[in-house]
Every structure is written in C-alpha cells, then in structure tokens.
Amino acid sequence: MGINQDNLSEDVKKKITDFQNIQIQIQNLQNQHNYLENQRRETDVAIEELEKVGSDAVVYKSIGGIMVKSERDKLLDEKKSTKVSTEMRLKTVKQKEERAKQAFENMSKSLQADLQP
C-alpha cells in the first residue's frame, strides 16, 4: 500500500525525497565498501606472493591491459603503498556509511511520526 503524496505537506514530501536519497547514498557507499574490500584482498594476495619469491625473481605488473616487467622490490613497495591507501579509503567509506545509516534511522523515525494518523 503506497502513500498518497497529494495530501502531504511540502515538508513531509521533502523528507520523503531526502529519505530516498539517503537510501541511494547508503547503497552507493556499500558498493564502494565492497569494491575496496575486494581491492584490499587482491592486494594482500599480491603482497603475499611477492614476498614468497626472491628479490631477483622476474615479476610483471599489469598496466592498461599489458604486462610489463618490473623489479620485485619496487612492485612490492607499490603494493604495500596501495594497501595503505586502500585501507584509508575503506575507513573513510565505513565512517560515511555509518553516518548515512544513522541519518536513515533518524529520518525513518521522523517520517513515521509525521505519517501517523
């Protein structure tokens, strides 16, 4: 059963729109969170594999769809740096996600109170 928005005040209509926007924002943040978690896992695997091989081993990295020969130690440093920046981005996304969820809860309670007969 939907709500007939014709009988609602402009304030309540705006709250409903804001509520829907928060839902979209939460979904986008969850997608970012998942992407960053996957990127972190892939980076961890790459670091583990690079640490298994000797520093004189031949290694390659992918650049724009091609494989380029690289130095193991240099590539390991790059991957460790990528991990640090990914973890920082992940922390920021988690904080934004928590704030958005709190705003969602507050808006939900406010709308429920506004829509009570």
N, C-alpha and C positions, 0 to 999 in steps of 0.2 A: 504494500500500500504506500503510494507516494504522498508527498505533501503538496497541497495546492498553494503554490507560491503567490498567487494573485491576492490572497488575503493577508499576506505577511507584510510587516513594516519594512522600510528600506534598510533599517539597521539589521534586522534578522536576515534579510536577503544577502546583505554584505557578509554577515557572519557565516552563512552557508557557503558562499563563494570562497571566503577565506579558509573555511574548513576543508573544502575540496582541494584548494591549492596546497594546504598542509599535507593532505593525503598524497598528492602527487610528489611533493618535496620529499616526503619520507620514502616513497618508492624509489625516487632517483638516488637518494642517499644510500639506500640498501643496495642498489645496483652498483654504486661506486664502491661501497664496502666490500661486496663480493668480488669485484674486479681487483681491488687492491689486495685482498686476501689471496687470490689466485696468483697475482704477480709476486707476492711475498713468498709463497710456497715454491713457485718456479725458481725464484732467485736463490732460495735456500738449497734447492736441489743442485743448481748450477755451482754454488759455492762448495757444497759437499763433494761434488765430482771433481772440481778443480783442485781441491785440497788433497784428493786421493792420488793425483798424478804428480810426477816430479816437476820441478821448475823448468827443466829443459824439454819437457814434452811439447809436441806440436799441438796447438789448440787453434780453434777457429771461432769467430763470432759472426753472428748474422747481422748484416747491415742492409736494410732495404731489399730483402729478398735474395741477397747473395751472401756467400760465406767468404770471410776474409781471414787470412792467417793473422794470429795475434800472439803476443807474449803472454804466457800463463800468469805471471805475477801481475802484469798490468791488467789483464782481464779479471783476475781475482779481486784486485783493488776496485775496479769498476763495479763489479757485482756487489761487493761489500758496501760501497757508496750508494748503489741503487737500493740495497736493502734498508739502509738507514733512512733515506728519503721516503721510501715506500712506507716504512713504519711511522714516520712523522705524519705523512698524509693520511694514513689509516687512523691514527689517533685523532686527528682533526675531524675526519669524517664521522668517527664514532661520537665525538662531542656534539657535532651538529645534529646527528641522528637522535641523540638523547634529548637535546633541546627541542627538536621538532616533535618528538613523541610526547614530551611534556606539554607543549603547546597544543597538540592534538587532544590530549586528555582534558586540558582546561577548556578548550573550545567545545568539546563534546558535552561537558557538564553545563557550560553556559547555554548551548543550543537546547539541550534537554530542558533546562529551566525556562527558556524563552518559549518553547513549543508546548509546554504543559497547558492543558485547557483550563 
